[in-house]
Amino acid sequence: MLKVWGRKSSSNVQALMWCIGELELAFERIDAGFIYGQVETPEYLSINPNGTVPTLQDGNNQPLWETAAILRYLADFYGSEEF
């Protein structure tokens, strides 16, 4: 299952969630950033040294950050050729 760190109000998180919805993938989203904090904690910085949202963890794979990189990963790994 995908694990997404980022708040609903972030436009970058919204783009990621749209892609996840289009691909009909199971996910867990954790509020992070802005009023939710977390992005400056040592635990979060260990998975995303930039301290930004969104961050994606897909199973035991390396965490990904930067929205465009995450979208390309999801399209390549989970999308059909048409997608």
N, C-alpha and C positions, 0 to 999 in steps of 0.2 A: 504494500500500500504506500502511496505517496504521502509524504509529510511536508506541509507548506508552512513556513513561518512568514507572517505578514498580516497587516490589518486590512479589513474589508475596504476601508476608505482610500487605500493606496491605489492609484491608477495602474501602477505596475503589477500589483497583486491582482487587480481586476482583470487585466489582460491574461495573466497566468490562469486564473480561475475560469475564464471563458474558454481557453484552450482545453483545460482539464474537462470541462463540461462537454465540449464538442467531441472529445475522445471518449467520453463516458467512463472516466477512470475513477476508481475509489481513492479517496484522499482524507486526510485529517489536516485541518488548518488551525494553526496556533496564532493567536493575536500577538504581534510583536511590532515594535516601532512606535514612534510618536508617543501618545499617552500611555501605551502599554509597556513601554520600556523594553527590556530584555536584550536589545541589540548592542548594548555596551557591556554586557556581562562576559566574563571569561569563557563561559560555556558556549555562548552564541558566537563569540569571536573565534572560537576554535573551529567552527564549521563555516563561518563567513568572516574572514579577517577585515572585510570592508565595513562591516557593521551596518549593512543596508538590508532592505527587504525588497523583493522576496528572496527566500532561500528555499531550495527544494532538496529533500532527501528521498531517494528512491531505493528502498531496501538497504543493502550493504554497499551500494555504490557511493562514490565520493559525492559530497554535497555540491550543489550547483547554486550560483548566484548570478546576478545580471539577467534581467528578464528575457532579452533576446536569446541569450545562450540557453536558457531553460526551455524556451519555446521551440528552438531548433532541436534540442535533445528529445523533447516529448514527441514532436512530429516525426523525427527519425526513428525513435525506438518504438512508439506506439501507433503512429498513424499509418494509414494505408498509403499506397502509392498515389492515389488521387488526392489524399489529404496533403 
